[in-house]
Amino acid sequence: MGYGLLRSAVHAALVHVGLDPMIGFMHGVRGTKPSLALDLMEEMRAPLVDRLVATMVNRGQLTDAKHTRELPGGAREFTHDGLLVFLDAWAQSRQREWPHRALARKVPAAQVPIIQARLLARHLREPDFPYQPWSSS
């Protein structure tokens, strides 16, 4: 769920800056997969999604019994309550500020995809301008 939300944000950011989200570097062209969006979101997955999910589980904000249900085959899906809890946490996490080395300041998590898309677009249009992947540290 978290990766899907992040992918959507990155996809929209790429389109906004005029890049084709379907043509990537690492993931290559794969039919209907937005390869460039998948490439760009790699640098954001751990701090923006994995950390949120781990924190929610560690704090007991997501519990199997109340927030998920088992599907045939052993997969799990959110219940309505679980979905609301996760989406609320996601919305709050997007307001958290993170350091951004290229800008030399902190930025809200919600702005990281558009900033990185702009930096990538500039690098592709001006190869002498180096692309610096985002890191949360």
N, CA, C and O atoms as CSV, one atom per row, in Angstrom:
chain,resi,resn,atom,element,x,y,z
A,1,MET,N,N,0.828,-1.187,0.000
A,1,MET,CA,C,0.000,0.000,0.000
A,1,MET,C,C,0.874,1.254,0.000
A,1,MET,O,O,0.646,2.185,-0.773
A,2,GLY,N,N,1.865,1.261,0.868
A,2,GLY,CA,C,2.755,2.413,0.957
A,2,GLY,C,C,3.547,2.627,-0.318
A,2,GLY,O,O,3.706,3.760,-0.774
A,3,TYR,N,N,4.044,1.539,-0.895
A,3,TYR,CA,C,4.789,1.660,-2.151
A,3,TYR,C,C,3.888,2.181,-3.267
A,3,TYR,O,O,4.332,2.956,-4.114
A,4,GLY,N,N,2.651,1.767,-3.268
A,4,GLY,CA,C,1.709,2.251,-4.279
A,4,GLY,C,C,1.457,3.744,-4.152
A,4,GLY,O,O,1.387,4.453,-5.156
A,5,LEU,N,N,1.323,4.221,-2.927
A,5,LEU,CA,C,1.127,5.655,-2.708
A,5,LEU,C,C,2.367,6.447,-3.115
A,5,LEU,O,O,2.259,7.507,-3.731
A,6,LEU,N,N,3.543,5.929,-2.767
A,6,LEU,CA,C,4.785,6.602,-3.152
A,6,LEU,C,C,4.947,6.586,-4.669
A,6,LEU,O,O,5.328,7.595,-5.262
A,7,ARG,N,N,4.662,5.453,-5.296
A,7,ARG,CA,C,4.782,5.353,-6.755
A,7,ARG,C,C,3.879,6.366,-7.442
A,7,ARG,O,O,4.277,6.982,-8.431
A,8,SER,N,N,2.689,6.540,-6.935
A,8,SER,CA,C,1.760,7.508,-7.501
A,8,SER,C,C,2.310,8.932,-7.395
A,8,SER,O,O,2.211,9.709,-8.345
A,9,ALA,N,N,2.885,9.271,-6.252
A,9,ALA,CA,C,3.458,10.607,-6.050
A,9,ALA,C,C,4.647,10.843,-6.980
A,9,ALA,O,O,4.781,11.919,-7.563
A,10,VAL,N,N,5.506,9.840,-7.118
A,10,VAL,CA,C,6.680,9.961,-7.984
A,10,VAL,C,C,6.252,10.034,-9.450
A,10,VAL,O,O,6.789,10.836,-10.214
A,11,HIS,N,N,5.297,9.210,-9.838
A,11,HIS,CA,C,4.778,9.213,-11.210
A,11,HIS,C,C,4.253,10.608,-11.559
A,11,HIS,O,O,4.593,11.157,-12.608
A,12,ALA,N,N,3.440,11.170,-10.694
A,12,ALA,CA,C,2.874,12.502,-10.933
A,12,ALA,C,C,3.968,13.557,-11.022
A,12,ALA,O,O,3.887,14.463,-11.852
A,13,ALA,N,N,4.987,13.451,-10.179
A,13,ALA,CA,C,6.089,14.416,-10.200
A,13,ALA,C,C,6.841,14.350,-11.526
A,13,ALA,O,O,7.204,15.385,-12.086
A,14,LEU,N,N,7.076,13.144,-12.030
A,14,LEU,CA,C,7.784,12.987,-13.303
A,14,LEU,C,C,6.991,13.592,-14.458
A,14,LEU,O,O,7.551,14.281,-15.310
A,15,VAL,N,N,5.702,13.333,-14.480
A,15,VAL,CA,C,4.855,13.905,-15.526
A,15,VAL,C,C,4.869,15.429,-15.424
A,15,VAL,O,O,4.926,16.129,-16.435
A,16,HIS,N,N,4.817,15.922,-14.215
A,16,HIS,CA,C,4.799,17.372,-13.977
A,16,HIS,C,C,6.031,18.062,-14.565
A,16,HIS,O,O,5.929,19.166,-15.100
A,17,VAL,N,N,7.198,17.411,-14.465
A,17,VAL,CA,C,8.431,18.033,-14.977
A,17,VAL,C,C,8.697,17.667,-16.437
A,17,VAL,O,O,9.729,18.052,-16.987
A,18,GLY,N,N,7.790,16.938,-17.067
A,18,GLY,CA,C,7.913,16.649,-18.484
A,18,GLY,C,C,8.699,15.406,-18.842
A,18,GLY,O,O,9.131,15.254,-19.984
A,19,LEU,N,N,8.891,14.510,-17.876
A,19,LEU,CA,C,9.593,13.259,-18.166
A,19,LEU,C,C,8.586,12.130,-18.355
A,19,LEU,O,O,7.506,12.143,-17.764
A,20,ASP,N,N,8.945,11.167,-19.175
A,20,ASP,CA,C,8.089,10.013,-19.422
A,20,ASP,C,C,8.342,8.972,-18.335
A,20,ASP,O,O,9.417,8.374,-18.308
A,21,PRO,N,N,7.386,8.739,-17.440
A,21,PRO,CA,C,7.600,7.796,-16.339
A,21,PRO,C,C,7.725,6.345,-16.785
A,21,PRO,O,O,8.074,5.483,-15.978
A,22,MET,N,N,7.447,6.061,-18.047
A,22,MET,CA,C,7.482,4.687,-18.532
A,22,MET,C,C,8.870,4.236,-18.980
A,22,MET,O,O,9.121,3.036,-19.087
A,23,ILE,N,N,9.772,5.179,-19.242
A,23,ILE,CA,C,11.103,4.845,-19.770
A,23,ILE,C,C,12.130,5.049,-18.666
A,23,ILE,O,O,12.483,6.179,-18.328
A,24,GLY,N,N,12.608,3.932,-18.106
A,24,GLY,CA,C,13.524,4.001,-16.979
A,24,GLY,C,C,14.941,3.634,-17.338
A,24,GLY,O,O,15.275,3.399,-18.499
A,25,PHE,N,N,15.767,3.593,-16.310
A,25,PHE,CA,C,17.170,3.236,-16.453
A,25,PHE,C,C,17.434,1.863,-15.855
A,25,PHE,O,O,17.912,0.959,-16.540
A,26,MET,N,N,17.123,1.713,-14.580
A,26,MET,CA,C,17.372,0.444,-13.888
A,26,MET,C,C,16.328,-0.604,-14.233
A,26,MET,O,O,16.668,-1.759,-14.488
A,27,HIS,N,N,15.066,-0.215,-14.243
A,27,HIS,CA,C,13.985,-1.162,-14.468
A,27,HIS,C,C,13.745,-1.442,-15.951
A,27,HIS,O,O,13.150,-2.464,-16.294
A,28,GLY,N,N,14.191,-0.569,-16.818
A,28,GLY,CA,C,13.984,-0.778,-18.248
A,28,GLY,C,C,12.511,-0.667,-18.624
A,28,GLY,O,O,11.656,-0.473,-17.760
A,29,VAL,N,N,12.225,-0.787,-19.886
A,29,VAL,CA,C,10.847,-0.691,-20.371
A,29,VAL,C,C,10.178,-2.033,-20.142
A,29,VAL,O,O,10.630,-3.059,-20.651
A,30,ARG,N,N,9.091,-2.020,-19.369
A,30,ARG,CA,C,8.403,-3.271,-19.008
A,30,ARG,C,C,6.903,-3.130,-19.194
A,30,ARG,O,O,6.157,-3.136,-18.215
A,31,GLY,N,N,6.458,-3.007,-20.405
A,31,GLY,CA,C,5.025,-2.965,-20.672
A,31,GLY,C,C,4.320,-1.806,-20.017
A,31,GLY,O,O,4.567,-0.648,-20.351
A,32,THR,N,N,3.438,-2.118,-19.079
A,32,THR,CA,C,2.633,-1.079,-18.439
A,32,THR,C,C,3.235,-0.564,-17.137
A,32,THR,O,O,2.610,0.242,-16.447
A,33,LYS,N,N,4.441,-1.018,-16.789
A,33,LYS,CA,C,5.087,-0.570,-15.552
A,33,LYS,C,C,5.771,0.776,-15.772
A,33,LYS,O,O,6.492,0.939,-16.756
A,34,PRO,N,N,5.561,1.744,-14.879
A,34,PRO,CA,C,6.233,3.040,-15.018
A,34,PRO,C,C,7.692,2.935,-14.542
A,34,PRO,O,O,8.006,3.248,-13.394
A,35,SER,N,N,8.560,2.495,-15.436
A,35,SER,CA,C,9.936,2.155,-15.079
A,35,SER,C,C,10.708,3.308,-14.441
A,35,SER,O,O,11.410,3.105,-13.450
A,36,LEU,N,N,10.586,4.518,-14.997
A,36,LEU,CA,C,11.315,5.649,-14.414
A,36,LEU,C,C,10.770,5.987,-13.030
A,36,LEU,O,O,11.536,6.351,-12.139
A,37,ALA,N,N,9.478,5.872,-12.842
A,37,ALA,CA,C,8.895,6.108,-11.516
A,37,ALA,C,C,9.433,5.078,-10.519
A,37,ALA,O,O,9.752,5.421,-9.381
A,38,LEU,N,N,9.531,3.829,-10.943
A,38,LEU,CA,C,10.085,2.788,-10.075
A,38,LEU,C,C,11.557,3.055,-9.772
A,38,LEU,O,O,12.012,2.833,-8.649
A,39,ASP,N,N,12.306,3.532,-10.776
A,39,ASP,CA,C,13.716,3.882,-10.555
A,39,ASP,C,C,13.845,4.975,-9.502
A,39,ASP,O,O,14.594,4.837,-8.535
A,40,LEU,N,N,13.108,6.057,-9.701
A,40,LEU,CA,C,13.246,7.226,-8.829
A,40,LEU,C,C,12.749,6.948,-7.419
A,40,LEU,O,O,13.295,7.484,-6.455
A,41,MET,N,N,11.729,6.122,-7.286
A,41,MET,CA,C,11.206,5.877,-5.936
A,41,MET,C,C,12.128,5.001,-5.097
A,41,MET,O,O,11.966,4.932,-3.879
A,42,GLU,N,N,13.112,4.318,-5.737
A,42,GLU,CA,C,14.030,3.460,-4.974
A,42,GLU,C,C,14.721,4.230,-3.853
A,42,GLU,O,O,14.886,3.712,-2.748
A,43,GLU,N,N,15.124,5.464,-4.139
A,43,GLU,CA,C,15.849,6.230,-3.128
A,43,GLU,C,C,14.947,6.730,-2.001
A,43,GLU,O,O,15.445,7.216,-0.985
A,44,MET,N,N,13.644,6.618,-2.164
A,44,MET,CA,C,12.691,7.116,-1.165
A,44,MET,C,C,11.982,6.013,-0.397
A,44,MET,O,O,11.371,6.273,0.640
A,45,ARG,N,N,12.055,4.784,-0.894
A,45,ARG,CA,C,11.275,3.683,-0.302
A,45,ARG,C,C,11.581,3.454,1.171
A,45,ARG,O,O,10.669,3.442,1.997
A,46,ALA,N,N,12.834,3.275,1.503
A,46,ALA,CA,C,13.188,2.929,2.885
A,46,ALA,C,C,12.811,4.025,3.882
A,46,ALA,O,O,12.146,3.735,4.877
A,47,PRO,N,N,13.215,5.275,3.646
A,47,PRO,CA,C,12.876,6.286,4.660
A,47,PRO,C,C,11.399,6.672,4.693
A,47,PRO,O,O,10.851,6.917,5.768
A,48,LEU,N,N,10.753,6.730,3.539
A,48,LEU,CA,C,9.383,7.242,3.514
A,48,LEU,C,C,8.306,6.182,3.694
A,48,LEU,O,O,7.218,6.492,4.178
A,49,VAL,N,N,8.584,4.937,3.315
A,49,VAL,CA,C,7.556,3.891,3.442
A,49,VAL,C,C,7.971,2.841,4.469
A,49,VAL,O,O,7.248,2.605,5.438
A,50,ASP,N,N,9.122,2.211,4.268
A,50,ASP,CA,C,9.532,1.133,5.172
A,50,ASP,C,C,9.612,1.614,6.617
A,50,ASP,O,O,9.177,0.921,7.537
A,51,ARG,N,N,10.169,2.802,6.806
A,51,ARG,CA,C,10.288,3.339,8.167
A,51,ARG,C,C,8.911,3.594,8.783
A,51,ARG,O,O,8.697,3.316,9.963
A,52,LEU,N,N,7.983,4.119,7.990
A,52,LEU,CA,C,6.625,4.369,8.481
A,52,LEU,C,C,5.961,3.067,8.915
A,52,LEU,O,O,5.388,2.995,10.002
A,53,VAL,N,N,6.033,2.046,8.077
A,53,VAL,CA,C,5.391,0.762,8.391
A,53,VAL,C,C,6.033,0.131,9.624
A,53,VAL,O,O,5.328,-0.346,10.513
A,54,ALA,N,N,7.360,0.126,9.684
A,54,ALA,CA,C,8.047,-0.452,10.843
A,54,ALA,C,C,7.678,0.287,12.129
A,54,ALA,O,O,7.453,-0.335,13.167
A,55,THR,N,N,7.618,1.600,12.053
A,55,THR,CA,C,7.241,2.393,13.228
A,55,THR,C,C,5.817,2.081,13.668
A,55,THR,O,O,5.550,1.949,14.862
A,56,MET,N,N,4.905,1.964,12.709
A,56,MET,CA,C,3.510,1.669,13.052
A,56,MET,C,C,3.380,0.299,13.700
A,56,MET,O,O,2.633,0.135,14.665
A,57,VAL,N,N,4.095,-0.676,13.181
A,57,VAL,CA,C,4.048,-2.027,13.756
A,57,VAL,C,C,4.669,-2.014,15.149
A,57,VAL,O,O,4.096,-2.570,16.086
A,58,ASN,N,N,5.831,-1.389,15.295
A,58,ASN,CA,C,6.511,-1.349,16.597
A,58,ASN,C,C,5.692,-0.629,17.660
A,58,ASN,O,O,5.752,-0.995,18.834
A,59,ARG,N,N,4.941,0.371,17.274
A,59,ARG,CA,C,4.108,1.122,18.227
A,59,ARG,C,C,2.745,0.477,18.452
A,59,ARG,O,O,1.954,0.964,19.260
A,60,GLY,N,N,2.471,-0.605,17.749
A,60,GLY,CA,C,1.189,-1.286,17.904
A,60,GLY,C,C,0.041,-0.555,17.242
A,60,GLY,O,O,-1.120,-0.786,17.583
A,61,GLN,N,N,0.350,0.336,16.288
A,61,GLN,CA,C,-0.697,1.088,15.599
A,61,GLN,C,C,-1.416,0.218,14.565
A,61,GLN,O,O,-2.564,0.487,14.211
A,62,LEU,N,N,-0.740,-0.817,14.088
A,62,LEU,CA,C,-1.343,-1.782,13.172
A,62,LEU,C,C,-1.284,-3.151,13.830
A,62,LEU,O,O,-0.205,-3.634,14.170
A,63,THR,N,N,-2.425,-3.767,14.007
A,63,THR,CA,C,-2.467,-5.108,14.581
A,63,THR,C,C,-3.191,-6.035,13.614
A,63,THR,O,O,-4.118,-5.623,12.917
A,64,ASP,N,N,-2.763,-7.280,13.580
A,64,ASP,CA,C,-3.374,-8.245,12.665
A,64,ASP,C,C,-4.875,-8.374,12.883
A,64,ASP,O,O,-5.656,-8.343,11.933
A,65,ALA,N,N,-5.265,-8.518,14.135
A,65,ALA,CA,C,-6.669,-8.828,14.423
A,65,ALA,C,C,-7.624,-7.712,14.010
A,65,ALA,O,O,-8.697,-7.989,13.472
A,66,LYS,N,N,-7.256,-6.472,14.250
A,66,LYS,CA,C,-8.173,-5.364,14.003
A,66,LYS,C,C,-7.987,-4.712,12.631
A,66,LYS,O,O,-8.948,-4.212,12.047
A,67,HIS,N,N,-6.776,-4.715,12.125
A,67,HIS,CA,C,-6.480,-3.905,10.951
A,67,HIS,C,C,-6.244,-4.679,9.654
A,67,HIS,O,O,-6.167,-4.080,8.581
A,68,THR,N,N,-6.129,-6.000,9.745
A,68,THR,CA,C,-5.947,-6.795,8.519
A,68,THR,C,C,-6.795,-8.050,8.603
A,68,THR,O,O,-7.230,-8.460,9.679
A,69,ARG,N,N,-7.020,-8.650,7.444
A,69,ARG,CA,C,-7.699,-9.946,7.396
A,69,ARG,C,C,-6.943,-10.836,6.422
A,69,ARG,O,O,-6.322,-10.365,5.470
A,70,GLU,N,N,-7.014,-12.128,6.687
A,70,GLU,CA,C,-6.303,-13.089,5.844
A,70,GLU,C,C,-7.163,-13.480,4.652
A,70,GLU,O,O,-8.367,-13.704,4.770
A,71,LEU,N,N,-6.512,-13.552,3.515
A,71,LEU,CA,C,-7.165,-13.979,2.284
A,71,LEU,C,C,-6.780,-15.428,1.995
A,71,LEU,O,O,-5.801,-15.928,2.550
A,72,PRO,N,N,-7.525,-16.098,1.146
A,72,PRO,CA,C,-7.130,-17.464,0.764
A,72,PRO,C,C,-5.703,-17.457,0.215
A,72,PRO,O,O,-5.337,-16.592,-0.581
A,73,GLY,N,N,-4.920,-18.412,0.641
A,73,GLY,CA,C,-3.528,-18.478,0.204
A,73,GLY,C,C,-2.572,-17.826,1.182
A,73,GLY,O,O,-1.358,-17.905,0.998
A,74,GLY,N,N,-3.098,-17.173,2.234
A,74,GLY,CA,C,-2.247,-16.601,3.264
A,74,GLY,C,C,-1.928,-15.126,3.129
A,74,GLY,O,O,-1.311,-14.554,4.027
A,75,ALA,N,N,-2.332,-14.485,2.025
A,75,ALA,CA,C,-2.095,-13.045,1.878
A,75,ALA,C,C,-2.950,-12.289,2.889
A,75,ALA,O,O,-3.929,-12.827,3.407
A,76,ARG,N,N,-2.585,-11.057,3.165
A,76,ARG,CA,C,-3.344,-10.231,4.092
A,76,ARG,C,C,-3.730,-8.942,3.395
A,76,ARG,O,O,-3.001,-8.452,2.532
A,77,GLU,N,N,-4.878,-8.392,3.769
A,77,GLU,CA,C,-5.306,-7.096,3.257
A,77,GLU,C,C,-5.827,-6.263,4.413
A,77,GLU,O,O,-6.235,-6.796,5.445
A,78,PHE,N,N,-5.808,-4.939,4.227
A,78,PHE,CA,C,-6.317,-4.045,5.260
A,78,PHE,C,C,-7.829,-4.193,5.399
A,78,PHE,O,O,-8.541,-4.391,4.415
A,79,THR,N,N,-8.303,-4.092,6.637
A,79,THR,CA,C,-9.728,-3.904,6.873
A,79,THR,C,C,-10.010,-2.424,6.645
A,79,THR,O,O,-9.087,-1.644,6.410
A,80,HIS,N,N,-11.264,-2.040,6.714
A,80,HIS,CA,C,-11.606,-0.621,6.568
A,80,HIS,C,C,-10.897,0.196,7.650
A,80,HIS,O,O,-10.330,1.250,7.360
A,81,ASP,N,N,-10.928,-0.287,8.896
A,81,ASP,CA,C,-10.247,0.428,9.990
A,81,ASP,C,C,-8.740,0.509,9.754
A,81,ASP,O,O,-8.123,1.548,9.991
A,82,GLY,N,N,-8.160,-0.580,9.290
A,82,GLY,CA,C,-6.729,-0.596,9.011
A,82,GLY,C,C,-6.354,0.385,7.920
A,82,GLY,O,O,-5.335,1.069,8.012
A,83,LEU,N,N,-7.174,0.452,6.893
A,83,LEU,CA,C,-6.930,1.389,5.804
A,83,LEU,C,C,-6.963,2.830,6.307
A,83,LEU,O,O,-6.114,3.642,5.938
A,84,LEU,N,N,-7.943,3.141,7.146
A,84,LEU,CA,C,-8.037,4.501,7.692
A,84,LEU,C,C,-6.826,4.837,8.565
A,84,LEU,O,O,-6.284,5.940,8.485
A,85,VAL,N,N,-6.408,3.890,9.389
A,85,VAL,CA,C,-5.243,4.109,10.254
A,85,VAL,C,C,-3.998,4.346,9.398
A,85,VAL,O,O,-3.227,5.270,9.655
A,86,PHE,N,N,-3.809,3.505,8.378
A,86,PHE,CA,C,-2.619,3.645,7.538
A,86,PHE,C,C,-2.631,4.954,6.752
A,86,PHE,O,O,-1.616,5.647,6.694
A,87,LEU,N,N,-3.757,5.296,6.153
A,87,LEU,CA,C,-3.823,6.523,5.359
A,87,LEU,C,C,-3.626,7.764,6.231
A,87,LEU,O,O,-3.021,8.740,5.788
A,88,ASP,N,N,-4.124,7.736,7.449
A,88,ASP,CA,C,-3.900,8.857,8.372
A,88,ASP,C,C,-2.409,8.978,8.698
A,88,ASP,O,O,-1.853,10.076,8.681
A,89,ALA,N,N,-1.774,7.859,8.991
A,89,ALA,CA,C,-0.335,7.876,9.291
A,89,ALA,C,C,0.460,8.334,8.075
A,89,ALA,O,O,1.431,9.078,8.217
A,90,TRP,N,N,0.060,7.900,6.875
A,90,TRP,CA,C,0.734,8.311,5.642
A,90,TRP,C,C,0.635,9.827,5.466
A,90,TRP,O,O,1.630,10.489,5.169
A,91,ALA,N,N,-0.567,10.369,5.651
A,91,ALA,CA,C,-0.762,11.815,5.498
A,91,ALA,C,C,0.092,12.587,6.500
A,91,ALA,O,O,0.683,13.609,6.152
A,92,GLN,N,N,0.161,12.109,7.735
A,92,GLN,CA,C,0.995,12.775,8.744
A,92,GLN,C,C,2.475,12.666,8.399
A,92,GLN,O,O,3.230,13.621,8.581
A,93,SER,N,N,2.889,11.503,7.903
A,93,SER,CA,C,4.308,11.304,7.593
A,93,SER,C,C,4.758,12.197,6.443
A,93,SER,O,O,5.938,12.541,6.367
A,94,ARG,N,N,3.868,12.575,5.562
A,94,ARG,CA,C,4.227,13.440,4.433
A,94,ARG,C,C,4.518,14.865,4.882
A,94,ARG,O,O,5.089,15.646,4.121
A,95,GLN,N,N,4.135,15.213,6.100
A,95,GLN,CA,C,4.421,16.540,6.637
A,95,GLN,C,C,5.783,16.589,7.344
A,95,GLN,O,O,6.333,17.668,7.568
A,96,ARG,N,N,6.315,15.427,7.687
A,96,ARG,CA,C,7.599,15.374,8.379
A,96,ARG,C,C,8.691,15.960,7.496
A,96,ARG,O,O,8.747,15.695,6.295
A,97,GLU,N,N,9.555,16.758,8.104
A,97,GLU,CA,C,10.648,17.364,7.352
A,97,GLU,C,C,11.887,16.487,7.391
A,97,GLU,O,O,12.228,15.898,8.417
A,98,TRP,N,N,12.550,16.417,6.241
A,98,TRP,CA,C,13.760,15.623,6.071
A,98,TRP,C,C,14.862,16.517,5.511
A,98,TRP,O,O,14.587,17.445,4.750
A,99,PRO,N,N,16.111,16.238,5.889
A,99,PRO,CA,C,17.206,17.023,5.300
A,99,PRO,C,C,17.366,16.717,3.812
A,99,PRO,O,O,17.218,15.575,3.376
A,100,HIS,N,N,17.669,17.751,3.053
A,100,HIS,CA,C,17.926,17.587,1.621
A,100,HIS,C,C,19.266,18.248,1.322
A,100,HIS,O,O,19.386,19.473,1.344
A,101,ARG,N,N,20.273,17.418,1.040
A,101,ARG,CA,C,21.635,17.925,0.833
A,101,ARG,C,C,21.746,18.868,-0.356
A,101,ARG,O,O,22.439,19.883,-0.273
A,102,ALA,N,N,21.084,18.557,-1.447
A,102,ALA,CA,C,21.192,19.400,-2.638
A,102,ALA,C,C,20.631,20.794,-2.407
A,102,ALA,O,O,21.114,21.765,-2.989
A,103,LEU,N,N,19.621,20.896,-1.565
A,103,LEU,CA,C,19.014,22.195,-1.272
A,103,LEU,C,C,19.579,22.831,-0.009
A,103,LEU,O,O,19.335,24.006,0.267
A,104,ALA,N,N,20.336,22.048,0.757
A,104,ALA,CA,C,20.944,22.512,2.013
A,104,ALA,C,C,19.884,23.023,3.002
A,104,ALA,O,O,20.084,24.025,3.689
A,105,ARG,N,N,18.763,22.313,3.054
A,105,ARG,CA,C,17.701,22.649,4.017
A,105,ARG,C,C,16.786,21.447,4.181
A,105,ARG,O,O,16.900,20.463,3.450
A,106,LYS,N,N,15.890,21.533,5.133
A,106,LYS,CA,C,14.905,20.476,5.327
A,106,LYS,C,C,13.690,20.749,4.447
A,106,LYS,O,O,13.318,21.897,4.200
A,107,VAL,N,N,13.080,19.650,3.981
A,107,VAL,CA,C,11.876,19.761,3.156
A,107,VAL,C,C,10.859,18.728,3.646
A,107,VAL,O,O,11.248,17.672,4.144
A,108,PRO,N,N,9.568,19.017,3.512
A,108,PRO,CA,C,8.554,18.016,3.861
A,108,PRO,C,C,8.657,16.799,2.948
A,108,PRO,O,O,9.003,16.926,1.774
A,109,ALA,N,N,8.364,15.645,3.477
A,109,ALA,CA,C,8.424,14.399,2.703
A,109,ALA,C,C,7.577,14.488,1.441
A,109,ALA,O,O,7.941,13.913,0.415
A,110,ALA,N,N,6.470,15.188,1.498
A,110,ALA,CA,C,5.586,15.307,0.333
A,110,ALA,C,C,6.266,16.020,-0.831
A,110,ALA,O,O,5.861,15.837,-1.978
A,111,GLN,N,N,7.288,16.828,-0.562
A,111,GLN,CA,C,7.977,17.565,-1.626
A,111,GLN,C,C,9.164,16.809,-2.214
A,111,GLN,O,O,9.665,17.185,-3.273
A,112,VAL,N,N,9.619,15.754,-1.550
A,112,VAL,CA,C,10.804,15.035,-2.015
A,112,VAL,C,C,10.624,14.504,-3.439
A,112,VAL,O,O,11.531,14.688,-4.250
A,113,PRO,N,N,9.501,13.853,-3.793
A,113,PRO,CA,C,9.374,13.359,-5.170
A,113,PRO,C,C,9.479,14.456,-6.237
A,113,PRO,O,O,10.153,14.259,-7.248
A,114,ILE,N,N,8.838,15.584,-6.035
A,114,ILE,CA,C,8.883,16.646,-7.058
A,114,ILE,C,C,10.267,17.278,-7.120
A,114,ILE,O,O,10.737,17.628,-8.203
A,115,ILE,N,N,10.920,17.428,-5.986
A,115,ILE,CA,C,12.281,17.990,-5.992
A,115,ILE,C,C,13.220,17.061,-6.748
A,115,ILE,O,O,14.003,17.510,-7.585
A,116,GLN,N,N,13.144,15.773,-6.457
A,116,GLN,CA,C,14.029,14.821,-7.129
A,116,GLN,C,C,13.712,14.709,-8.608
A,116,GLN,O,O,14.621,14.549,-9.423
A,117,ALA,N,N,12.446,14.791,-8.969
A,117,ALA,CA,C,12.072,14.765,-10.384
A,117,ALA,C,C,12.642,15.989,-11.102
A,117,ALA,O,O,13.128,15.877,-12.228
A,118,ARG,N,N,12.585,17.143,-10.463
A,118,ARG,CA,C,13.151,18.358,-11.067
A,118,ARG,C,C,14.659,18.242,-11.233
A,118,ARG,O,O,15.209,18.627,-12.265
A,119,LEU,N,N,15.325,17.705,-10.207
A,119,LEU,CA,C,16.781,17.531,-10.291
A,119,LEU,C,C,17.157,16.544,-11.387
A,119,LEU,O,O,18.133,16.759,-12.106
A,120,LEU,N,N,16.391,15.464,-11.521
A,120,LEU,CA,C,16.658,14.489,-12.575
A,120,LEU,C,C,16.419,15.110,-13.950
A,120,LEU,O,O,17.225,14.923,-14.862
A,121,ALA,N,N,15.329,15.839,-14.103
A,121,ALA,CA,C,15.035,16.480,-15.388
A,121,ALA,C,C,16.144,17.459,-15.757
A,121,ALA,O,O,16.557,17.525,-16.915
A,122,ARG,N,N,16.620,18.209,-14.788
A,122,ARG,CA,C,17.706,19.156,-15.074
A,122,ARG,C,C,18.965,18.409,-15.505
A,122,ARG,O,O,19.638,18.819,-16.450
A,123,HIS,N,N,19.280,17.323,-14.823
A,123,HIS,CA,C,20.461,16.533,-15.188
A,123,HIS,C,C,20.330,15.974,-16.609
A,123,HIS,O,O,21.296,15.990,-17.371
A,124,LEU,N,N,19.159,15.490,-16.962
A,124,LEU,CA,C,18.966,14.925,-18.287
A,124,LEU,C,C,19.039,15.989,-19.381
A,124,LEU,O,O,19.470,15.712,-20.500
A,125,ARG,N,N,18.618,17.195,-19.050
A,125,ARG,CA,C,18.648,18.291,-20.023
A,125,ARG,C,C,19.995,19.009,-20.043
A,125,ARG,O,O,20.394,19.580,-21.058
A,126,GLU,N,N,20.686,18.970,-18.904
A,126,GLU,CA,C,22.008,19.594,-18.769
A,126,GLU,C,C,22.940,18.580,-18.128
A,126,GLU,O,O,23.101,18.594,-16.908
A,127,PRO,N,N,23.554,17.706,-18.900
A,127,PRO,CA,C,24.374,16.618,-18.341
A,127,PRO,C,C,25.493,17.076,-17.407
A,127,PRO,O,O,25.945,16.302,-16.563
A,128,ASP,N,N,25.947,18.324,-17.547
A,128,ASP,CA,C,26.991,18.817,-16.640
A,128,ASP,C,C,26.453,19.069,-15.228
A,128,ASP,O,O,27.223,19.189,-14.275
A,129,PHE,N,N,25.134,19.149,-15.104
A,129,PHE,CA,C,24.519,19.324,-13.786
A,129,PHE,C,C,24.365,17.937,-13.164
A,129,PHE,O,O,23.576,17.130,-13.655
A,130,PRO,N,N,25.102,17.648,-12.096
A,130,PRO,CA,C,25.064,16.278,-11.538
A,130,PRO,C,C,23.741,15.990,-10.825
A,130,PRO,O,O,23.153,16.863,-10.185
A,131,TYR,N,N,23.301,14.757,-10.954
A,131,TYR,CA,C,22.116,14.309,-10.213
A,131,TYR,C,C,22.586,13.726,-8.892
A,131,TYR,O,O,23.452,12.851,-8.868
A,132,GLN,N,N,22.023,14.203,-7.800
A,132,GLN,CA,C,22.365,13.696,-6.487
A,132,GLN,C,C,21.149,12.978,-5.905
A,132,GLN,O,O,20.151,13.618,-5.572
A,133,PRO,N,N,21.228,11.633,-5.778
A,133,PRO,CA,C,20.095,10.914,-5.184
A,133,PRO,C,C,19.799,11.426,-3.774
A,133,PRO,O,O,20.698,11.835,-3.039
A,134,TRP,N,N,18.521,11.391,-3.421
A,134,TRP,CA,C,18.121,11.850,-2.097
A,134,TRP,C,C,18.440,10.790,-1.066
A,134,TRP,O,O,18.240,9.596,-1.288
A,135,SER,N,N,18.931,11.242,0.046
A,135,SER,CA,C,19.208,10.365,1.182
A,135,SER,C,C,18.653,11.033,2.424
A,135,SER,O,O,18.755,12.251,2.576
A,136,SER,N,N,18.066,10.247,3.311
A,136,SER,CA,C,17.446,10.815,4.513
A,136,SER,C,C,18.471,11.172,5.570
A,136,SER,O,O,18.120,11.764,6.591
A,137,SER,N,N,19.729,10.825,5.350
A,137,SER,CA,C,20.739,11.144,6.380
A,137,SER,C,C,21.576,12.335,5.996
A,137,SER,O,O,22.466,12.732,6.747
